[in-house]
Amino acid sequence: QVQLVESGGGLVQAGGSLRLSCAASGSIFSINAMGWYRQAPGKQRELVATSASSTNYADSVKGRLTVSRDNAKSTVYLQMNSLKPEDTAVYYCNVRARDRWRNQYDYWGRGTQVTVSS
């Protein structure tokens, strides 16, 4: 049983900032990566940012959004600055974990809505 709890979404005007948080709990042996994906209306889910041994960002968010981790708390953050209306989406936390036999598993949060108005 693994649970990811997301928070920090909301409504913000263009140019504003939000900070998303995602805390993982439950039976997780170890975490290989944590990150964020998003899905806008009528579009497929896309990668926003991930943090493993290094960070990875979608081109559309580079320089504006920053992913960070607190490994002791099994928490990943997404600092979102200079938000644009096209950032409007449901943001999903993702955790890639492994068990003691090195099998990998992906876990997903339920999503948090981010709405950027013009």
TINU-299369 format. One record per residue (C-alpha): x, y, z; residue in three letters. Coordinates in steps of 0.5 Angstrom, whole numbers. Example, Ala and Ser with C-alpha at 12.3 -4.5 7.8 and 13.67 -1.06 7.14 Angstrom:
% TINU-299369
<rec xx="25" yy="-9" zz="16" kefi="ALA"/>
<rec xx="27" yy="-2" zz="14" kefi="SER"/>
END
This chain:
% TINU-299369
<rec xx="0" yy="0" zz="0" kefi="GLN"/>
<rec xx="3" yy="6" zz="-3" kefi="VAL"/>
<rec xx="0" yy="13" zz="-2" kefi="GLN"/>
<rec xx="2" yy="20" zz="-5" kefi="LEU"/>
<rec xx="-1" yy="26" zz="-3" kefi="VAL"/>
<rec xx="-1" yy="32" zz="-7" kefi="GLU"/>
<rec xx="-2" yy="39" zz="-5" kefi="SER"/>
<rec xx="-1" yy="46" zz="-7" kefi="GLY"/>
<rec xx="-5" yy="47" zz="-13" kefi="GLY"/>
<rec xx="-10" yy="53" zz="-14" kefi="GLY"/>
<rec xx="-12" yy="59" zz="-18" kefi="LEU"/>
<rec xx="-7" yy="64" zz="-20" kefi="VAL"/>
<rec xx="-6" yy="70" zz="-25" kefi="GLN"/>
<rec xx="-1" yy="69" zz="-31" kefi="ALA"/>
<rec xx="6" yy="71" zz="-28" kefi="GLY"/>
<rec xx="4" yy="69" zz="-21" kefi="GLY"/>
<rec xx="7" yy="63" zz="-17" kefi="SER"/>
<rec xx="5" yy="56" zz="-14" kefi="LEU"/>
<rec xx="9" yy="51" zz="-10" kefi="ARG"/>
<rec xx="7" yy="44" zz="-11" kefi="LEU"/>
<rec xx="8" yy="38" zz="-6" kefi="SER"/>
<rec xx="8" yy="31" zz="-6" kefi="CYS"/>
<rec xx="9" yy="26" zz="0" kefi="ALA"/>
<rec xx="10" yy="19" zz="-1" kefi="ALA"/>
<rec xx="8" yy="14" zz="5" kefi="SER"/>
<rec xx="7" yy="7" zz="5" kefi="GLY"/>
<rec xx="11" yy="1" zz="4" kefi="SER"/>
<rec xx="16" yy="3" zz="-1" kefi="ILE"/>
<rec xx="23" yy="0" zz="-1" kefi="PHE"/>
<rec xx="27" yy="5" zz="-4" kefi="SER"/>
<rec xx="25" yy="11" zz="-9" kefi="ILE"/>
<rec xx="29" yy="12" zz="-15" kefi="ASN"/>
<rec xx="26" yy="18" zz="-18" kefi="ALA"/>
<rec xx="20" yy="23" zz="-16" kefi="MET"/>
<rec xx="17" yy="28" zz="-21" kefi="GLY"/>
<rec xx="11" yy="31" zz="-24" kefi="TRP"/>
<rec xx="7" yy="30" zz="-30" kefi="TYR"/>
<rec xx="1" yy="34" zz="-32" kefi="ARG"/>
<rec xx="-5" yy="33" zz="-37" kefi="GLN"/>
<rec xx="-9" yy="39" zz="-40" kefi="ALA"/>
<rec xx="-16" yy="39" zz="-42" kefi="PRO"/>
<rec xx="-16" yy="35" zz="-49" kefi="GLY"/>
<rec xx="-9" yy="33" zz="-49" kefi="LYS"/>
<rec xx="-5" yy="27" zz="-46" kefi="GLN"/>
<rec xx="-1" yy="27" zz="-40" kefi="ARG"/>
<rec xx="6" yy="30" zz="-41" kefi="GLU"/>
<rec xx="12" yy="30" zz="-37" kefi="LEU"/>
<rec xx="14" yy="36" zz="-33" kefi="VAL"/>
<rec xx="20" yy="35" zz="-29" kefi="ALA"/>
<rec xx="23" yy="29" zz="-25" kefi="THR"/>
<rec xx="29" yy="28" zz="-20" kefi="SER"/>
<rec xx="33" yy="22" zz="-20" kefi="ALA"/>
<rec xx="40" yy="22" zz="-20" kefi="SER"/>
<rec xx="39" yy="29" zz="-24" kefi="SER"/>
<rec xx="33" yy="33" zz="-26" kefi="THR"/>
<rec xx="30" yy="33" zz="-33" kefi="ASN"/>
<rec xx="25" yy="38" zz="-35" kefi="TYR"/>
<rec xx="20" yy="39" zz="-41" kefi="ALA"/>
<rec xx="23" yy="45" zz="-45" kefi="ASP"/>
<rec xx="16" yy="49" zz="-44" kefi="SER"/>
<rec xx="18" yy="50" zz="-37" kefi="VAL"/>
<rec xx="25" yy="50" zz="-37" kefi="LYS"/>
<rec xx="27" yy="57" zz="-33" kefi="GLY"/>
<rec xx="20" yy="57" zz="-30" kefi="ARG"/>
<rec xx="19" yy="51" zz="-26" kefi="LEU"/>
<rec xx="24" yy="48" zz="-21" kefi="THR"/>
<rec xx="23" yy="41" zz="-18" kefi="VAL"/>
<rec xx="27" yy="39" zz="-12" kefi="SER"/>
<rec xx="27" yy="33" zz="-7" kefi="ARG"/>
<rec xx="27" yy="32" zz="1" kefi="ASP"/>
<rec xx="29" yy="25" zz="1" kefi="ASN"/>
<rec xx="29" yy="24" zz="9" kefi="ALA"/>
<rec xx="21" yy="26" zz="8" kefi="LYS"/>
<rec xx="20" yy="22" zz="1" kefi="SER"/>
<rec xx="17" yy="29" zz="-1" kefi="THR"/>
<rec xx="18" yy="32" zz="-8" kefi="VAL"/>
<rec xx="16" yy="39" zz="-10" kefi="TYR"/>
<rec xx="15" yy="43" zz="-16" kefi="LEU"/>
<rec xx="16" yy="51" zz="-15" kefi="GLN"/>
<rec xx="13" yy="54" zz="-21" kefi="MET"/>
<rec xx="14" yy="61" zz="-23" kefi="ASN"/>
<rec xx="12" yy="66" zz="-28" kefi="SER"/>
<rec xx="6" yy="62" zz="-30" kefi="LEU"/>
<rec xx="3" yy="62" zz="-36" kefi="LYS"/>
<rec xx="-5" yy="60" zz="-38" kefi="PRO"/>
<rec xx="-2" yy="54" zz="-42" kefi="GLU"/>
<rec xx="1" yy="51" zz="-35" kefi="ASP"/>
<rec xx="-7" yy="50" zz="-33" kefi="THR"/>
<rec xx="-7" yy="43" zz="-32" kefi="ALA"/>
<rec xx="-8" yy="37" zz="-27" kefi="VAL"/>
<rec xx="-1" yy="36" zz="-24" kefi="TYR"/>
<rec xx="0" yy="29" zz="-22" kefi="TYR"/>
<rec xx="6" yy="27" zz="-17" kefi="CYS"/>
<rec xx="10" yy="20" zz="-20" kefi="ASN"/>
<rec xx="14" yy="16" zz="-16" kefi="VAL"/>
<rec xx="19" yy="11" zz="-19" kefi="ARG"/>
<rec xx="21" yy="6" zz="-13" kefi="ALA"/>
<rec xx="24" yy="-1" zz="-13" kefi="ARG"/>
<rec xx="23" yy="-7" zz="-8" kefi="ASP"/>
<rec xx="29" yy="-11" zz="-5" kefi="ARG"/>
<rec xx="29" yy="-15" zz="-11" kefi="TRP"/>
<rec xx="30" yy="-9" zz="-16" kefi="ARG"/>
<rec xx="24" yy="-9" zz="-19" kefi="ASN"/>
<rec xx="21" yy="-2" zz="-21" kefi="GLN"/>
<rec xx="14" yy="0" zz="-20" kefi="TYR"/>
<rec xx="11" yy="7" zz="-21" kefi="ASP"/>
<rec xx="6" yy="10" zz="-17" kefi="TYR"/>
<rec xx="1" yy="16" zz="-18" kefi="TRP"/>
<rec xx="-2" yy="21" zz="-14" kefi="GLY"/>
<rec xx="-9" yy="23" zz="-15" kefi="ARG"/>
<rec xx="-8" yy="30" zz="-18" kefi="GLY"/>
<rec xx="-8" yy="37" zz="-16" kefi="THR"/>
<rec xx="-11" yy="42" zz="-21" kefi="GLN"/>
<rec xx="-7" yy="48" zz="-23" kefi="VAL"/>
<rec xx="-11" yy="54" zz="-26" kefi="THR"/>
<rec xx="-7" yy="60" zz="-29" kefi="VAL"/>
<rec xx="-12" yy="66" zz="-31" kefi="SER"/>
<rec xx="-10" yy="71" zz="-36" kefi="SER"/>
END
